[in-house]
Amino acid sequence: MAELNDKLEQIVILERQLSKIKDVDVLLERILTETRKIVNADAGSIYEVIDNGENLKIKYGQNDTRQKLLEPGMKLPYTSFSFPISETSICGYVAKTGKPLNIKDCYELDESLPFKFNKNPDILSNYKTTSIYTVPLKSEKELFGVIQIINKKDKDGNVISFSDDDSILITHLANDIIQFLEQAYRFQAIVTRMNRLAALRDPKETGGHVERVSTYSLEIFDRWSFNHQIPVEDSQDFRDNLRIAARFHDIGKVGISDLILKKPGRFDENERNIMKAHTCMGAQLFFPKEDELDEMCFDINLHHHDRWDGGELAYPGKVDIEKYVTGEPIPQAEKLMGKDIPLAARIVSVADVFDALSNQRCYKEAWDIEEAFAEIEKNAGLQFDPEVVKAFIEIKDRIKAISIALKDQEPENSK
């Protein structure tokens, strides 16, 4: 009983931390991580409801046993798949009925049950799933997703069943975090609408660009943080803000005249300078800065086109945003270079250029993805922060998987 009370107190502290997270994806990942810690589970997955309640889509999968087989700093392969919400699968059953399931051994299911255990993931990964606890993430009115916790371990590392106390803890946490999910989805809806507005204005961007740049940026930062030995707990706020702020990197284009933004041919020098001023207009949307998210949105908008070497193609430099007049050409300013460029902007710069190169636009064909990687690497120390490029290249396989999963699709917003 004492141990249960201690765990419940841990949940109270955790919930204070979760309440501060604004981004849905960062929140879902953290929920999965912390739920597994609380009940000492080896693995787990978290799924989001999509397609107006028709399907479940995996958002994150974690597996400590498989993670230990990887090189330090590497992540498990990026996966993206969805399946119908029906009673034939374990997660589908929990989503459909709204009831949690505690399975002692998934290989010993009663054949009369409507759902079956899919053995294929175990076969492909050479992993043995035994005990499973699956619970819906559900408010009174709406199902947000499903969390599945796998293979509870005892103090000696043996796989055991989830106990009644575990059931209390998982269900308690799942119920309490609904308000945080609702808050994050409301915020996501606002972000998505703002970016749809920008996409309507700019015909040169594809629907998935914003989401890919945001996802790449988060992955680059995670690897950069590992390389710089930054503790995970110290990077949580930065991750949350980066995931959101990267989505706004080109929001300033809403202030560019259609005569320029939608011009089919090449810009003259004056038009080009007005177009470059989207950095200033984007920054103005987040000025004056009221919190850390505003500050990161400001920094990314203003500086994701500045160059590490301060070369002549860099802009806008050390511009005074309070003196900039909306709609005017970009002002002349002293160059900003190296680590004076905010880290978030240096990360988004790599993600943005890579995505622009590797995807088709109305004015260009897509580059071969390996050529796009090579171009980024070639410009390390010139256009890009070499340490950011190093992190980017080290996660090449993960970037490729994200590129495929998010290709030519609108940012996900199922709520």
ZAFI-766866 format. One record per residue (C-alpha): residue in one letter; x, y, z; residue number from 1. Coordinates in steps of 0.001 Angstrom, whole numbers, plus 524288, in hexadecimal, padded with zeros to 5 digits. Layout:
BEGIN
["A", [X, Y, Z], NUM]
...
end
This chain:
BEGIN
["M", [80000, 80000, 80000], 1]
["A", [80B29, 80933, 8035B], 2]
["E", [81158, 806CE, 7F60D], 3]
["L", [80465, 809BC, 7EF3F], 4]
["N", [80316, 81696, 7F6AD], 5]
["D", [8110F, 81A4B, 7F2FD], 6]
["K", [80E04, 817AA, 7E4B9], 7]
["L", [80197, 81FC2, 7E56B], 8]
["E", [8098F, 82B04, 7EAE9], 9]
["Q", [81303, 82981, 7DF83], 10]
["I", [8077A, 82A7E, 7D640], 11]
["V", [8032E, 8374A, 7DC7E], 12]
["I", [810CB, 83D0B, 7DA33], 13]
["L", [810F9, 837A2, 7CC52], 14]
["E", [803CF, 83D94, 7C935], 15]
["R", [808F2, 84B1D, 7CCB1], 16]
["Q", [813AD, 84916, 7C297], 17]
["L", [80A70, 843C1, 7B83A], 18]
["S", [80136, 84F48, 7B9F4], 19]
["K", [80BBE, 8585B, 7B477], 20]
["I", [80D9E, 850FA, 7A7A0], 21]
["K", [806D5, 85784, 79C26], 22]
["D", [80A34, 84E91, 790AF], 23]
["V", [801DF, 84254, 78EE4], 24]
["D", [80CD4, 839A1, 789EF], 25]
["V", [81659, 83D82, 794A6], 26]
["L", [80B94, 83B67, 79EAF], 27]
["L", [807FC, 82DE0, 79987], 28]
["E", [8163D, 829A1, 7996F], 29]
["R", [8181F, 82E57, 7A762], 30]
["I", [80B99, 82791, 7ABDE], 31]
["L", [8107B, 81AA5, 7A676], 32]
["T", [81DFE, 81C3E, 7AC77], 33]
["E", [81922, 81FC8, 7B9F5], 34]
["T", [80E41, 815A4, 7BA67], 35]
["R", [81824, 80B02, 7B78F], 36]
["K", [82124, 8101C, 7C23F], 37]
["I", [81663, 8103A, 7CC62], 38]
["V", [8132E, 801BB, 7CAA1], 39]
["N", [820D5, 7FD5A, 7C641], 40]
["A", [81C9A, 7F8DA, 7B8BE], 41]
["D", [826CA, 7F4FA, 7AEAE], 42]
["A", [81F77, 7F9EE, 7A2C3], 43]
["G", [81339, 800A8, 79E06], 44]
["S", [80C59, 80832, 7935E], 45]
["I", [8030F, 8139A, 792BE], 46]
["Y", [7F8DE, 81551, 78817], 47]
["E", [7F111, 8210F, 78394], 48]
["V", [7E348, 820F4, 77E0F], 49]
["I", [7E2DB, 825D5, 77001], 50]
["D", [7D992, 82651, 76459], 51]
["N", [7CDE4, 82B1F, 76C41], 52]
["G", [7CEA3, 81FDA, 775B9], 53]
["E", [7D025, 8151B, 76B97], 54]
["N", [7DE5F, 81147, 76DD0], 55]
["L", [7E972, 810E5, 7778A], 56]
["K", [7F6FB, 815AB, 773AE], 57]
["I", [80362, 81290, 77B17], 58]
["K", [80A31, 81EB1, 7801B], 59]
["Y", [81532, 818F1, 7882B], 60]
["G", [81AAC, 80B92, 78B48], 61]
["Q", [824AF, 80915, 795EF], 62]
["N", [82C24, 7FCC8, 7997E], 63]
["D", [8372F, 7FCC2, 7A370], 64]
["T", [83C0F, 7EF29, 79FC8], 65]
["R", [83D77, 7F2AB, 79179], 66]
["Q", [842AF, 80046, 794A4], 67]
["K", [84E18, 7FA55, 79C2B], 68]
["L", [85275, 7F35B, 78FBA], 69]
["L", [85452, 8004B, 7889C], 70]
["E", [86019, 80934, 7889A], 71]
["P", [85F45, 81415, 792DD], 72]
["G", [8571F, 81F7F, 78E16], 73]
["M", [84FE9, 817AC, 783B3], 74]
["K", [84138, 815AE, 783E5], 75]
["L", [838C8, 80A39, 77FFD], 76]
["P", [83465, 80AC1, 771B8], 77]
["Y", [82A13, 81509, 76EC4], 78]
["T", [81D32, 80E32, 76C08], 79]
["S", [8106C, 81351, 766B1], 80]
["F", [8045D, 80AE8, 764B6], 81]
["S", [7F5DC, 80B34, 76782], 82]
["F", [7EAFB, 8012A, 768BA], 83]
["P", [7DC22, 80124, 76A3E], 84]
["I", [7D5D5, 80266, 77787], 85]
["S", [7CF3E, 7F537, 778E5], 86]
["E", [7CE27, 7EABC, 78351], 87]
["T", [7D6FC, 7E177, 77BB9], 88]
["S", [7E39B, 7E79E, 78104], 89]
["I", [7E737, 7EA30, 78F2E], 90]
["C", [7E8AB, 7F8E4, 78D87], 91]
["G", [7DCBB, 7F969, 784C8], 92]
["Y", [7D4BE, 7F22A, 78EF9], 93]
["V", [7D8CD, 7FBA3, 799B5], 94]
["A", [7D5F0, 8074B, 790EC], 95]
["K", [7C8C3, 801BB, 78CDE], 96]
["T", [7C40A, 7FDC0, 79A67], 97]
["G", [7CACA, 80849, 7A266], 98]
["K", [7CEFF, 7FDCE, 7AC26], 99]
["P", [7DCF2, 7FAB1, 7B05D], 100]
["L", [7E2A6, 7ED26, 7AE31], 101]
["N", [7EC6C, 7E638, 7B6EF], 102]
["I", [7F223, 7DA86, 7AFBD], 103]
["K", [7FB4A, 7D189, 7B732], 104]
["D", [80061, 7CA40, 7AB4E], 105]
["C", [7FCAD, 7CEA6, 79DA5], 106]
["Y", [800CA, 7C176, 7980A], 107]
["E", [7F6C3, 7BA98, 7A09C], 108]
["L", [7EA70, 7C20D, 79D15], 109]
["D", [7DD5C, 7BB30, 79E0B], 110]
["E", [7D8FA, 7B822, 7902E], 111]
["S", [7CB3C, 7BCD5, 79356], 112]
["L", [7CFF6, 7CAD4, 794B9], 113]
["P", [7CCCC, 7D3D8, 78935], 114]
["F", [7DAC1, 7D900, 7884E], 115]
["K", [7E76A, 7D22C, 784B1], 116]
["F", [7F5A8, 7D547, 78787], 117]
["N", [7FD84, 7D8D3, 77B84], 118]
["K", [80A3D, 7D110, 77C8F], 119]
["N", [810B2, 7D717, 77096], 120]
["P", [81762, 7E280, 777A1], 121]
["D", [81D71, 7D8E3, 78146], 122]
["I", [82236, 7D04B, 77633], 123]
["L", [82803, 7DBAE, 76E9C], 124]
["S", [82ED7, 7E198, 77A71], 125]
["N", [83297, 7D4E8, 78140], 126]
["Y", [82B88, 7D988, 78D7D], 127]
["K", [82245, 7D1FA, 7965C], 128]
["T", [8161E, 7D949, 79ACC], 129]
["T", [80FA9, 7D30D, 7A690], 130]
["S", [80815, 7DBEA, 7AFC6], 131]
["I", [8005B, 7E74A, 7AA34], 132]
["Y", [7F861, 7F204, 7B083], 133]
["T", [7F064, 7FA3E, 7A717], 134]
["V", [7E82B, 805E7, 7AB17], 135]
["P", [7E060, 81018, 7A380], 136]
["L", [7E394, 81E8B, 7A429], 137]
["K", [7D591, 8230A, 7A4CA], 138]
["S", [7CDA2, 82E65, 7A9E5], 139]
["E", [7BEFE, 82DCA, 7AC2C], 140]
["K", [7BCA7, 83249, 79E33], 141]
["E", [7C86F, 82E67, 7963B], 142]
["L", [7D26F, 823AA, 79413], 143]
["F", [7E011, 82942, 791E2], 144]
["G", [7E7BE, 81CB8, 790B9], 145]
["V", [7ECBC, 8107C, 79753], 146]
["I", [7F8C7, 80DC0, 79F76], 147]
["Q", [7FE4B, 80000, 7A00B], 148]
["I", [80880, 7FC26, 7AA23], 149]
["I", [81028, 7EF8E, 7A7F5], 150]
["N", [817E1, 7E601, 7B059], 151]
["K", [81831, 7EA8D, 7BE6D], 152]
["K", [824EA, 7E69F, 7C4FE], 153]
["D", [827E2, 7E320, 7D312], 154]
["K", [833FD, 7E760, 7DA91], 155]
["D", [83BE3, 7DC4B, 7D487], 156]
["G", [83803, 7DFCC, 7C68B], 157]
["N", [82E5C, 7D4B7, 7C4C9], 158]
["V", [821F5, 7D73A, 7BCFA], 159]
["I", [815ED, 7D65A, 7C592], 160]
["S", [80784, 7D9DE, 7C4B1], 161]
["F", [80238, 7E764, 7C780], 162]
["S", [7FC78, 7E7C2, 7D535], 163]
["D", [7F001, 7EDCA, 7DA61], 164]
["D", [7F83A, 7F90B, 7DF9F], 165]
["D", [7FDD6, 7FB0D, 7D1F6], 166]
["S", [7F014, 7FB86, 7CCAF], 167]
["I", [7EC92, 8061D, 7D682], 168]
["L", [7F898, 80E11, 7D314], 169]
["I", [7F744, 80D2A, 7C44E], 170]
["T", [7E8AF, 80FCC, 7C463], 171]
["H", [7EA41, 81B10, 7CDEF], 172]
["L", [7F4A2, 82179, 7C57D], 173]
["A", [7ED0A, 81F0B, 7B8DB], 174]
["N", [7E10E, 825A1, 7BE8F], 175]
["D", [7E84E, 83128, 7C459], 176]
["I", [7EFFF, 834B9, 7B810], 177]
["I", [7E3F1, 8364E, 7AF7C], 178]
["Q", [7E311, 844BC, 7B2CA], 179]
["F", [7F11D, 8467C, 7AE30], 180]
["L", [7EE29, 83F6F, 7A174], 181]
["E", [7E22F, 847DB, 79F2C], 182]
["Q", [7EA4A, 85403, 7A18D], 183]
["A", [7F516, 84F5A, 79842], 184]
["Y", [7EB65, 84BEF, 78D7B], 185]
["R", [7E4ED, 8593E, 78E8D], 186]
["F", [7F23D, 85FAB, 78D3B], 187]
["Q", [7F599, 856CF, 781B8], 188]
["A", [7E901, 85AC3, 77AEA], 189]
["I", [7ECE5, 86919, 77BDB], 190]
["V", [7FA91, 86642, 776A7], 191]
["T", [7F50D, 85E26, 76B77], 192]
["R", [7EB59, 868A6, 76775], 193]
["M", [7F5D2, 87316, 7675B], 194]
["N", [7FE71, 86AA9, 75EC4], 195]
["R", [7F336, 86772, 755A0], 196]
["L", [7F133, 875F4, 753F6], 197]
["A", [7FF80, 8777B, 7506A], 198]
["A", [7FEA4, 86BF0, 74701], 199]
["L", [7F306, 87224, 7401D], 200]
["R", [7FB33, 87E4F, 73DDA], 201]
["D", [80774, 87752, 73929], 202]
["P", [805A1, 86E3D, 72D6D], 203]
["K", [813F3, 86A4B, 72D78], 204]
["E", [81307, 861B2, 73997], 205]
["T", [80D8F, 853EA, 73A9A], 206]
["G", [80446, 84FFF, 74571], 207]
["G", [80DE6, 8478B, 74CE6], 208]
["H", [81927, 85137, 74D23], 209]
["V", [815E9, 85765, 75A44], 210]
["E", [813FF, 84A55, 76111], 211]
["R", [8205A, 84466, 75B75], 212]
["V", [828B6, 85011, 75F2F], 213]
["S", [82337, 84FA3, 76CFA], 214]
["T", [82581, 84101, 76E41], 215]
["Y", [8333C, 84190, 76891], 216]
["S", [83699, 84CC8, 771A8], 217]
["L", [8329C, 84536, 77DBF], 218]
["E", [83A8A, 83959, 77991], 219]
["I", [8467E, 841B3, 77691], 220]
["F", [8458F, 84837, 783D5], 221]
["D", [84476, 83B2D, 78ADF], 222]
["R", [85103, 8366A, 7847B], 223]
["W", [857C2, 84390, 78685], 224]
["S", [85405, 842E2, 794EF], 225]
["F", [859BF, 83540, 7960B], 226]
["N", [86658, 8399A, 78F89], 227]
["H", [8674B, 844ED, 79924], 228]
["Q", [863D9, 83C5D, 7A4DD], 229]
["I", [857F4, 8445C, 7A877], 230]
["P", [84F64, 83D08, 7B257], 231]
["V", [841FB, 83984, 7AD13], 232]
["E", [83B16, 84078, 7B831], 233]
["D", [84228, 84D21, 7B4BB], 234]
["S", [83D9D, 84CCF, 7A695], 235]
["Q", [82F0E, 84A66, 7A86F], 236]
["D", [82A7A, 85882, 7A73C], 237]
["F", [83351, 85B13, 79B88], 238]
["R", [82DFA, 84EE3, 79496], 239]
["D", [81FEF, 852E8, 796E9], 240]
["N", [82212, 860C4, 79219], 241]
["L", [82A45, 85C89, 78668], 242]
["R", [81FE6, 85303, 7818E], 243]
["I", [81616, 85E2D, 7811C], 244]
["A", [81ED9, 86988, 77D3E], 245]
["A", [824A3, 86242, 77199], 246]
["R", [816F4, 8616B, 76BDD], 247]
["F", [81686, 87043, 76B69], 248]
["H", [823A4, 87223, 76497], 249]
["D", [81DBF, 87840, 7584D], 250]
["I", [81158, 87E1E, 75E09], 251]
["G", [8162E, 88BAE, 75A39], 252]
["K", [812F5, 888B7, 74C09], 253]
["V", [804D1, 88C37, 74F1B], 254]
["G", [80960, 89A59, 74EAE], 255]
["I", [80F50, 8998D, 74107], 256]
["S", [80779, 89F5E, 735CD], 257]
["D", [8011F, 89586, 72C8E], 258]
["L", [807A9, 89C9A, 72145], 259]
["I", [814A1, 897AC, 7268D], 260]
["L", [810F3, 88B51, 72DF6], 261]
["K", [809A6, 88580, 72263], 262]
["K", [8123D, 88AC9, 717A3], 263]
["P", [8154E, 87F77, 70E5E], 264]
["G", [8224D, 884A6, 70960], 265]
["R", [82EDF, 88948, 70FA6], 266]
["F", [82F09, 894A8, 71931], 267]
["D", [83618, 8A141, 7162A], 268]
["E", [83F1B, 8A67B, 720CB], 269]
["N", [834B9, 8AEC3, 72782], 270]
["E", [82ADB, 8A38C, 7276E], 271]
["R", [83510, 89A5E, 72CCE], 272]
["N", [837F2, 8A3B5, 737F1], 273]
["I", [8297D, 8A4EA, 73B0F], 274]
["M", [8284F, 8961F, 73AEE], 275]
["K", [833CD, 894E7, 74442], 276]
["A", [82C8C, 89DD2, 74D92], 277]
["H", [82351, 89296, 750ED], 278]
["T", [82D4F, 88FE1, 75BA5], 279]
["C", [82AC4, 89D26, 761BD], 280]
["M", [81C06, 89C5D, 76025], 281]
["G", [81BD9, 88EE6, 76651], 282]
["A", [823C0, 893CB, 771D7], 283]
["Q", [81A86, 89F4E, 77395], 284]
["L", [80F45, 895D1, 775E4], 285]
["F", [8161D, 8913A, 78250], 286]
["F", [81A97, 89E86, 7871B], 287]
["P", [81A4F, 8A2F0, 791C1], 288]
["K", [81E36, 89596, 7970B], 289]
["E", [815FB, 89111, 7A27E], 290]
["D", [81BC6, 883A5, 7A542], 291]
["E", [8261C, 879D8, 7A0DB], 292]
["L", [81DA9, 874E7, 795A8], 293]
["D", [81C0C, 882B1, 7905F], 294]
["E", [82AB3, 884AC, 7916D], 295]
["M", [82DB2, 87836, 789D7], 296]
["C", [82383, 87B50, 77F63], 297]
["F", [82993, 888D8, 77E34], 298]
["D", [83763, 88369, 77D12], 299]
["I", [833F2, 8790A, 77307], 300]
["N", [82C1B, 88239, 76A6F], 301]
["L", [83656, 88CCE, 76A9E], 302]
["H", [842B4, 884C1, 7697B], 303]
["H", [8407F, 877C1, 7626C], 304]
["H", [84632, 87DD7, 75607], 305]
["D", [85260, 88320, 75CB4], 306]
["R", [85EBD, 87B97, 75988], 307]
["W", [868F8, 875E0, 7628F], 308]
["D", [873D0, 87CA1, 75AD5], 309]
["G", [86C7F, 8898A, 7599F], 310]
["G", [86DAE, 88892, 74AD3], 311]
["E", [867C2, 89249, 74155], 312]
["L", [85BBB, 889C8, 73F17], 313]
["A", [85830, 88A4E, 74D88], 314]
["Y", [84CE0, 8929E, 75282], 315]
["P", [847EE, 89A3B, 759EA], 316]
["G", [8530F, 89AF8, 763E5], 317]
["K", [85282, 8A3F4, 76FC1], 318]
["V", [84653, 8AB20, 76B6F], 319]
["D", [83EC2, 8B3A1, 77503], 320]
["I", [83138, 8ADE1, 773C8], 321]
["E", [82ABD, 8B96D, 77A89], 322]
["K", [82F42, 8C260, 76FA9], 323]
["Y", [82B3C, 8B996, 7646F], 324]
["V", [81F51, 8BE60, 75CC2], 325]
["T", [81669, 8B35F, 7585B], 326]
["G", [81689, 8B157, 749AA], 327]
["E", [82351, 8B86B, 7477E], 328]
["P", [82F68, 8B1AB, 741CF], 329]
["I", [83865, 8AB11, 74B69], 330]
["P", [840CB, 8B547, 75265], 331]
["Q", [84F87, 8B568, 751C3], 332]
["A", [855A1, 8B05B, 75E40], 333]
["E", [86247, 8AB0A, 763BB], 334]
["K", [86411, 89C82, 76146], 335]
["L", [860B2, 89299, 76BC1], 336]
["M", [8692F, 8867F, 76BAE], 337]
["G", [86DD5, 87A81, 77305], 338]
["K", [86838, 877D0, 7806B], 339]
["D", [8628C, 88581, 780F4], 340]
["I", [857AB, 87FB3, 7789E], 341]
["P", [84DF6, 8797D, 7822F], 342]
["L", [84F07, 86AA3, 782E1], 343]
["A", [840D9, 8686B, 77F12], 344]
["A", [842C1, 87070, 772AD], 345]
["R", [84F46, 86909, 76F54], 346]
["I", [847F6, 85C28, 77093], 347]
["V", [83C1C, 86077, 768AC], 348]
["S", [84525, 865BF, 75E1D], 349]
["V", [84A69, 8580A, 75B7C], 350]
["A", [83CF3, 851BC, 75C2C], 351]
["D", [836D2, 85BF7, 7534C], 352]
["V", [8412D, 85B88, 748A4], 353]
["F", [841B3, 84CB1, 748AD], 354]
["D", [83302, 84BD2, 74708], 355]
["A", [832F2, 8560C, 73C3E], 356]
["L", [83D80, 84E8D, 734E7], 357]
["S", [837CB, 840F8, 7368D], 358]
["N", [829C1, 84440, 732C5], 359]
["Q", [823C1, 84903, 7262E], 360]
["R", [81F3A, 85703, 724EF], 361]
["C", [817A7, 85DAC, 71A2F], 362]
["Y", [82460, 863BA, 715A0], 363]
["K", [82D99, 857F6, 71734], 364]
["E", [82E95, 84934, 71770], 365]
["A", [8322F, 841FE, 723D3], 366]
["W", [8407D, 83EF9, 725BD], 367]
["D", [844A9, 83106, 7281D], 368]
["I", [84478, 82FAD, 736EC], 369]
["E", [852C1, 82B9E, 737B0], 370]
["E", [85679, 8379D, 72FC8], 371]
["A", [84EA1, 83FF6, 73945], 372]
["F", [85607, 83A17, 744CA], 373]
["A", [862EC, 83C78, 73DAF], 374]
["E", [85F55, 84AB9, 73B2E], 375]
["I", [85C6C, 84D04, 74985], 376]
["E", [86927, 8466E, 74D7A], 377]
["K", [870E1, 84E43, 7435B], 378]
["N", [86BE3, 85AED, 74952], 379]
["A", [86F96, 85798, 75756], 380]
["G", [8779A, 862EC, 75C72], 381]
["L", [872D8, 86B97, 7515A], 382]
["Q", [86414, 86CE9, 7513C], 383]
["F", [861BC, 863D8, 75CC3], 384]
["D", [866AC, 8618C, 76A80], 385]
["P", [87000, 855F7, 768F4], 386]
["E", [86BAF, 84FD7, 775D2], 387]
["V", [85D76, 85065, 771A2], 388]
["V", [8610F, 84A3D, 76494], 389]
["K", [868B5, 83FA7, 76BBB], 390]
["A", [85C90, 83C4F, 773BB], 391]
["F", [85431, 83C7D, 76775], 392]
["I", [85D08, 8332B, 75FF5], 393]
["E", [85E00, 829F9, 76B9F], 394]
["I", [84F42, 827CD, 76B19], 395]
["K", [84E73, 82680, 75C5D], 396]
["D", [84680, 819DB, 75CA3], 397]
["R", [83C83, 81FD4, 765C7], 398]
["I", [83B69, 82C0F, 75D63], 399]
["K", [83905, 82376, 75170], 400]
["A", [82E33, 81C05, 7586F], 401]
["I", [8279A, 828B7, 75C9E], 402]
["S", [828B1, 82E00, 74EC4], 403]
["I", [82155, 8222A, 749A9], 404]
["A", [8172F, 821ED, 75477], 405]
["L", [813CC, 83061, 75357], 406]
["K", [81552, 83211, 744C3], 407]
["D", [80B54, 83AF1, 73E32], 408]
["Q", [80178, 83AED, 74922], 409]
["E", [7FB36, 845A3, 75113], 410]
["P", [7FF69, 8471C, 75F4E], 411]
["E", [7F794, 83D51, 7673B], 412]
["N", [7EC2B, 8432E, 76EBA], 413]
["S", [7E215, 8391C, 77200], 414]
["K", [7DB2B, 840F2, 77C53], 415]
end
